């Protein structure tokens, strides 16, 4: 049975899902020596643009901070800390009160974020821009009724061929029955029709890792789009996760081939507007740095 996808709007229930399927034996005991590692973000980079993958993983070129990315980090941090509070105190006002201290914490960890703002007024406007995202979160979920099993959870497994898969889950909910729900927060808008599969690749990747680790298919994968106040949910099954594993392995094979040959081609498209490497992109008339040659293929991130 194929997995199902549903786009939800505020006011619709977010719970539910299909019966969990038994999974395979954990592969960590079966796998041989690690041949490399892959995260959903780096796999996504390669699928979006192989040259972007090269710039980030092989060349390791620095990228300047952006206000949009920093806002996403801030909102994620606030939602993580919100669940430190007793259930009855998880209110919109409490989330709003977390913005300033979480910004101070992020700024201490990443001093370069200071360069984003010219002064207190601009910083204040930027902090205020995070409040509508938090308001939309409360219209999608009631955190007073939730007790996440894990937040910002690192999950990792090794496939039989030796490829290590790893990544961080925003949130993992586990029902008394053991059924799992994987939740990811997005501060952008929900994808248009026809783009749901690409948006769900990250959560399918996490579901594959959890299935391999725990022997059970997650009941529900859920993306909360705080930019538009919508939720995209997906009910995976075993066949779907086996297909996801085949796709991940195919991406890894393509990465290895590109690493050996140095053939990382640009893929001009709508995501180019968010790229920091226009000046050295051949699709825009630039010249990339000289390819340094194959190096150890550890590409987690």
C-alpha positions in Angstrom: 0.0 0.0 0.0 1.4 3.4 -0.9 1.7 6.1 1.7 -0.9 8.9 1.7 -0.5 12.7 1.8 -2.9 15.2 3.2 -2.7 19.0 3.3 -4.4 20.3 6.4 -5.6 23.8 7.2 -6.2 25.3 10.7 -9.1 23.7 12.5 -8.5 20.2 11.1 -7.3 17.4 13.3 -3.6 16.6 13.1 -3.7 13.2 14.7 -4.2 9.9 13.1 -2.5 7.5 10.7 -2.3 3.9 9.5 -1.5 0.8 11.4 2.2 0.7 12.1 4.1 -1.9 10.1 6.8 -4.2 11.6 10.2 -3.2 10.3 13.4 -5.0 9.4 16.0 -6.2 11.8 18.2 -3.2 12.9 20.9 -2.8 10.3 23.7 -1.5 12.6 24.7 -5.1 13.5 24.5 -6.1 9.8 26.4 -3.3 8.3 30.1 -3.4 7.4 32.6 -0.6 7.7 31.1 2.8 7.1 31.7 4.1 3.6 30.5 7.6 4.3 27.5 9.5 5.8 24.6 11.4 4.5 22.1 13.7 6.0 18.7 14.8 4.5 20.0 18.4 4.1 23.1 17.4 2.1 21.1 14.9 0.1 18.6 17.7 -0.6 21.4 20.0 -1.7 22.6 17.4 -4.2 19.1 16.8 -5.6 18.6 20.6 -5.9 21.9 21.5 -7.4 25.0 19.2 -7.5 27.3 22.3 -7.6 25.7 23.7 -4.5 26.5 20.4 -2.8 30.1 20.7 -3.9 30.5 24.3 -2.7 29.1 23.3 0.8 30.6 19.8 1.3 33.8 19.6 -0.9 34.9 23.2 -1.1 33.3 24.1 2.3 32.8 27.7 1.2 31.5 30.0 3.9 28.0 31.5 3.5 27.0 34.8 5.1 24.2 34.6 7.6 20.7 35.7 6.5 17.9 37.2 8.4 15.4 34.6 7.1 17.6 31.7 8.2 18.3 33.3 11.6 14.5 33.8 12.1 14.0 30.1 11.4 16.6 29.2 13.9 15.0 31.5 16.5 11.5 30.1 16.0 12.8 26.6 16.2 14.6 27.4 19.5 11.5 29.0 21.0 9.3 26.0 20.1 11.9 23.7 21.6 12.1 25.6 24.8 8.3 26.0 25.0 8.0 22.4 26.0 10.3 22.9 29.0 7.4 24.7 30.6 4.6 23.0 32.5 1.8 22.2 30.1 -0.5 24.8 31.4 2.0 27.6 30.8 2.6 26.9 27.1 0.8 29.9 25.9 1.3 32.4 23.0 2.5 35.0 25.6 5.0 32.5 27.0 6.4 31.8 23.5 6.6 35.6 22.9 8.5 36.0 26.1 11.1 33.4 24.9 12.0 35.4 21.8 14.5 37.8 23.4 16.4 35.3 25.6 16.6 32.8 22.8 17.9 35.5 20.5 20.6 36.3 23.1 21.6 32.7 23.3 21.8 32.3 19.5 23.8 35.5 19.2 26.3 34.3 21.8 26.7 31.0 19.9 27.0 32.7 16.5 28.5 36.2 16.9 28.3 36.8 13.1 24.5 37.2 13.5 25.3 40.6 14.9 26.1 41.8 11.4 22.5 41.3 10.2 21.2 44.4 11.9 22.2 48.0 11.8 20.8 48.9 15.2 18.2 48.2 17.9 15.3 49.4 15.8 16.0 47.0 13.0 16.6 44.2 15.4 13.3 45.0 17.1 11.4 44.8 13.7 13.1 41.5 13.0 12.2 40.0 16.3 8.6 41.2 15.8 8.5 39.4 12.4 8.8 36.1 14.3 5.6 36.7 16.3 3.1 35.9 13.5 4.9 32.6 12.9 4.5 31.6 16.5 0.8 32.8 16.5 0.2 30.4 13.5 1.9 27.6 15.4 -0.7 27.9 18.1 -3.5 27.8 15.5 -2.1 24.5 14.2 -1.4 22.7 17.5 -2.3 23.0 21.2 1.1 22.4 23.0 -0.7 22.1 26.3 -2.0 18.8 25.1 1.3 17.4 23.9 4.3 15.9 25.7 7.0 15.2 23.1 9.1 12.1 23.6 12.2 13.9 22.1 13.1 17.3 20.8 16.1 18.1 18.6 16.9 14.4 18.5 19.9 13.1 16.6 19.0 9.8 14.9 21.6 7.7 13.1 21.7 4.3 11.5 24.0 2.4 9.1 22.6 0.7 6.1 23.8 -2.8 5.1 26.2 -1.4 2.5 27.9 0.8 5.1 26.3 4.2 4.4 25.5 6.1 7.6 22.3 8.1 7.6 21.9 10.7 10.3 19.9 13.9 11.0 18.2 15.9 13.7 14.4 15.6 14.3 12.6 18.7 15.4 10.2 16.7 17.5 9.2 13.0 18.0 5.9 12.2 19.6 5.3 8.7 20.9 1.8 7.5 21.8 1.2 5.1 24.7 0.7 2.4 22.1 4.2 3.1 20.8 3.0 4.8 17.6 5.5 7.5 16.5 4.8 10.9 14.9 7.7 12.9 13.4 7.1 16.6 13.4 9.2 19.3 11.6 8.7 23.0 11.8 9.0 25.2 8.6 8.9 28.9 8.8 8.1 29.3 5.1 4.9 28.7 3.2 3.4 25.3 2.3 4.4 24.0 -1.1 2.1 24.2 -4.0 0.4 21.2 -5.5 2.8 18.9 -7.2 5.7 19.8 -4.9 4.6 17.9 -1.8 6.9 14.9 -2.5 10.0 17.0 -2.5 9.0 18.8 0.7 8.4 15.4 2.4 11.8 13.9 1.4 13.4 15.1 4.7 10.7 13.4 6.8 10.8 10.2 4.8 14.5 10.1 5.4 14.0 10.4 9.1 11.2 7.8 9.0 13.6 5.4 7.2 16.2 5.9 10.0 13.6 5.4 12.7 12.3 2.3 11.0 15.8 0.9 10.8 16.6 1.8 14.4 13.3 0.8 16.1 11.8 -1.8 13.7 8.6 0.1 13.4 7.3 2.5 10.7 6.3 5.9 12.1 2.6 6.4 12.1 2.6 9.9 10.8 5.0 12.5 9.3 4.0 16.1 9.8 5.3 19.3 8.4 4.0 22.5 10.1 4.3 25.5 7.8 4.2 28.5 10.0 4.5 31.0 7.1 1.1 30.0 5.8 -0.5 28.3 8.8 -0.9 24.9 7.1 0.2 21.4 7.9 1.3 18.7 5.5 1.0 15.2 6.8 2.0 11.9 5.4 1.2 8.4 6.5 4.2 6.2 5.3 4.2 2.4 5.0 6.9 -0.1 4.6 6.9 -0.1 0.8 7.3 3.6 0.8 10.3 3.5 3.1 12.0 0.8 1.1 11.5 3.1 -2.0 13.0 5.9 0.1 16.0 3.8 0.9 16.5 3.0 -2.8 16.4 6.7 -3.6 18.9 7.6 -0.8 21.3 4.9 -2.1 20.9 6.2 -5.7 21.7 9.7 -4.5 24.8 8.4 -2.7 25.9 6.6 -5.8 25.5 9.8 -7.8 27.5 11.8 -5.1 30.3 9.2 -5.2 30.5 9.4 -9.0 30.5 13.2 -9.0 33.2 13.2 -6.3 35.4 10.9 -8.4 35.0 12.8 -11.7 34.6 16.3 -10.4 31.4 16.7 -12.5 29.2 18.7 -10.2 26.8 20.5 -12.6 24.7 23.5 -11.7 20.9 23.2 -11.9 19.4 26.7 -12.5 16.0 27.1 -11.0 13.7 28.8 -8.5 16.1 28.0 -5.6 18.9 30.1 -7.1 17.4 33.2 -5.5 18.5 31.8 -2.1 22.0 30.8 -3.1 25.0 32.7 -1.8 27.4 31.6 -4.6 26.1 33.5 -7.6 29.5 35.1 -8.3 31.2 31.8 -8.9 28.4 29.9 -10.5 29.0 29.1 -14.2 25.2 29.3 -14.8 25.6 33.0 -14.0 28.8 33.5 -15.8 31.1 32.9 -12.8 34.0 30.5 -12.4 34.1 28.0 -9.6 37.3 27.4 -7.6 39.5 24.6 -8.9 38.2 21.3 -7.9 40.4 19.9 -5.1 39.9 16.3 -6.1 38.2 13.4 -4.2 38.4 13.6 -0.5 36.9 11.5 2.3 33.2 11.2 1.6 31.8 12.1 5.0 29.0 14.4 4.2 26.7 14.6 7.2 25.2 18.0 7.9 
